[in-house]
């Protein structure tokens, strides 16, 4: 499955900071823009995995939303 998330990329003195506004607390960084984007991909995967581990199996459902 492939999902798309908007990200915010900000240049800093140390490189790039990047966050995913749709997933509060999901952020990363990198020395280059490319590294930061790859790092946020990993962070998003890990963030979603952590959410899935904490959800109770009973009562969890999915909905599809078209934007």
C-alpha positions in Angstrom: 0.0 0.0 0.0 1.2 3.5 -0.8 0.1 6.6 1.1 0.9 10.2 0.5 1.6 12.7 3.3 2.4 16.4 3.1 5.7 17.3 4.7 7.2 20.6 5.8 10.9 21.1 4.9 12.9 23.9 6.4 16.5 24.8 5.8 18.6 25.5 8.9 22.3 26.1 9.7 22.8 22.4 10.3 20.9 21.1 7.2 17.2 20.5 6.9 14.5 19.9 9.4 11.4 18.1 8.1 8.0 17.2 9.7 4.7 15.6 8.8 1.8 17.9 9.9 -0.7 15.0 9.5 1.2 13.0 12.1 1.9 15.2 15.2 5.3 14.5 16.6 6.6 12.9 13.4 9.7 14.8 12.4 13.3 14.2 11.3 16.3 16.0 9.8 19.1 15.6 7.3 22.3 17.2 6.1 20.8 17.6 2.6 17.2 18.0 1.3 17.3 14.5 -0.1 18.5 12.9 3.1 15.9 14.8 5.1 13.1 13.5 2.8 14.4 10.0 3.0 14.6 10.2 6.8 11.0 11.5 7.1 9.9 8.6 5.0 11.4 6.3 7.6 10.0 8.3 10.4 6.5 8.1 8.9 6.8 4.3 8.6 7.9 4.0 12.2 5.3 6.4 13.4 2.5 4.5 11.7 3.8 1.1 13.0 3.9 2.5 16.5 0.3 3.7 16.2 -0.8 0.3 14.9 0.8 -1.5 17.8 -1.0 0.6 20.3 -4.5 0.3 18.8 -6.7 -2.5 20.2 -7.5 -5.1 17.5 -11.3 -5.0 18.3 -13.2 -2.1 16.9 -10.5 -0.8 14.6 -11.9 0.1 11.1 -10.7 1.9 8.1 -12.4 4.4 5.9 -11.4 5.7 2.5 -11.4 9.4 1.9 -11.0 11.1 -1.4 -9.5 14.6 -1.3 
